[in-house]
Amino acid sequence: MKIVLKSALGLVALLALPLSALAHAYPAHENPPSGAVLKRLPDALSIAFTETINRHFSGIVVTGPHGRQVSFGAAMLAPGNAKTLIVNLRKSHRSGRYTVLWHALASDGHRTHGSYGFTVAR
């Protein structure tokens, strides 16, 4: 009976752990947002994540309508914000669909990745 009680108490303690300790970093907000239709390509793109991320193992790559990369340089953390990555974009006058590929390593060690798109229409 004591072993069962100790096991039950251990399970309750495990379930009481904060959910943030088990969280992964997923996009909470993108700029430009997924599905947006823009008149011109912005100078930079940012993704705010749900968790603090490790900049050295996280990144963003943006490709244009013909598959050429328009992002340049390493993605950087926003000043004073360890949850937001920013990447610079080359000037492009091409209309069409742009694809954003991202990967993130959360401070808890979990990796996530994904993609989304937006359109530039003149």
C-alpha positions as CSV (number, residue, x, y, z in Angstrom):
1,M,0.0,0.0,0.0
2,K,2.9,2.4,0.8
3,I,4.5,1.8,-2.6
4,V,1.2,2.6,-4.4
5,L,0.7,5.7,-2.4
6,K,4.3,6.9,-3.1
7,S,3.8,6.2,-6.8
8,A,0.5,8.2,-6.8
9,L,2.2,11.1,-5.0
10,G,5.1,11.0,-7.5
11,L,2.6,11.1,-10.4
12,V,0.8,14.1,-8.9
13,A,4.1,15.9,-8.4
14,L,5.1,15.3,-12.0
15,L,1.7,16.6,-13.3
16,A,2.1,19.7,-11.2
17,L,5.2,20.8,-13.1
18,P,4.7,24.1,-15.0
19,L,3.6,23.5,-18.6
20,S,6.2,26.1,-19.7
21,A,8.9,23.6,-18.8
22,L,7.6,21.3,-21.5
23,A,6.9,24.0,-24.1
24,H,8.2,24.3,-27.6
25,A,8.9,27.6,-29.5
26,Y,6.2,28.2,-32.1
27,P,5.5,31.4,-34.0
28,A,3.0,33.6,-32.1
29,H,3.2,36.5,-34.5
30,E,4.8,37.0,-37.9
31,N,5.6,40.3,-39.7
32,P,4.6,40.2,-42.5
33,P,1.9,37.7,-41.5
34,S,1.1,34.4,-43.1
35,G,-1.1,34.9,-46.2
36,A,-0.5,38.7,-46.4
37,V,-0.6,40.5,-49.7
38,L,1.9,43.4,-49.8
39,K,2.6,46.1,-52.2
40,R,6.3,45.8,-51.7
41,L,8.8,43.6,-49.9
42,P,9.7,45.0,-46.5
43,D,13.3,45.6,-45.5
44,A,13.1,42.9,-42.8
45,L,11.0,40.1,-41.6
46,S,10.4,39.1,-37.9
47,I,8.8,36.2,-36.1
48,A,7.9,36.4,-32.4
49,F,7.9,33.0,-30.8
50,T,6.0,31.6,-27.8
51,E,9.2,30.8,-25.9
52,T,12.7,32.2,-25.5
53,I,14.9,30.9,-28.3
54,N,18.6,30.3,-28.8
55,R,19.8,32.6,-31.6
56,H,22.8,30.5,-32.5
57,F,20.6,27.5,-33.4
58,S,17.6,29.3,-34.8
59,G,17.1,30.9,-38.2
60,I,14.9,32.2,-41.0
61,V,15.3,31.9,-44.7
62,V,13.1,33.8,-47.1
63,T,12.9,32.8,-50.8
64,G,11.3,34.8,-53.6
65,P,8.9,33.8,-56.5
66,H,11.7,32.1,-58.5
67,G,13.3,30.3,-55.5
68,R,16.1,32.7,-55.0
69,Q,17.0,33.6,-51.4
70,V,16.1,37.2,-50.5
71,S,17.0,37.0,-46.9
72,F,20.7,37.8,-46.0
73,G,22.8,37.6,-43.0
74,A,22.1,35.6,-39.9
75,A,18.8,36.1,-38.1
76,M,19.2,38.2,-35.0
77,L,17.3,38.5,-31.8
78,A,15.3,41.7,-31.5
79,P,16.9,44.1,-29.1
80,G,15.8,43.3,-25.5
81,N,13.5,40.4,-26.7
82,A,14.8,36.8,-26.7
83,K,11.6,35.5,-28.2
84,T,11.8,37.4,-31.5
85,L,14.0,36.7,-34.5
86,I,14.6,39.3,-37.3
87,V,16.2,38.8,-40.7
88,N,17.1,41.4,-43.3
89,L,15.7,41.2,-46.8
90,R,17.3,42.2,-50.1
91,K,15.4,44.7,-52.2
92,S,13.3,42.8,-54.7
93,H,10.9,44.2,-57.3
94,R,9.4,40.8,-58.1
95,S,5.8,40.2,-57.6
96,G,4.7,36.8,-56.5
97,R,4.7,34.4,-53.6
98,Y,7.5,34.5,-51.0
99,T,8.2,31.5,-48.7
100,V,9.5,31.8,-45.2
101,L,11.3,28.8,-43.7
102,W,12.1,29.0,-40.0
103,H,13.7,26.8,-37.4
104,A,14.0,27.4,-33.7
105,L,15.7,25.9,-30.7
106,A,13.8,26.8,-27.5
107,S,15.8,27.6,-24.4
108,D,14.4,24.3,-23.0
109,G,16.3,22.4,-25.8
110,H,13.3,21.5,-28.0
111,R,13.6,22.1,-31.7
112,T,10.7,23.2,-34.0
113,H,10.5,24.2,-37.6
114,G,7.9,25.3,-40.1
115,S,7.1,27.5,-43.1
116,Y,4.5,30.0,-44.3
117,G,4.1,32.3,-47.3
118,F,3.0,35.8,-48.3
119,T,2.6,37.6,-51.6
120,V,3.9,40.7,-53.1
121,A,1.4,42.1,-55.7
122,R,2.0,45.4,-57.5
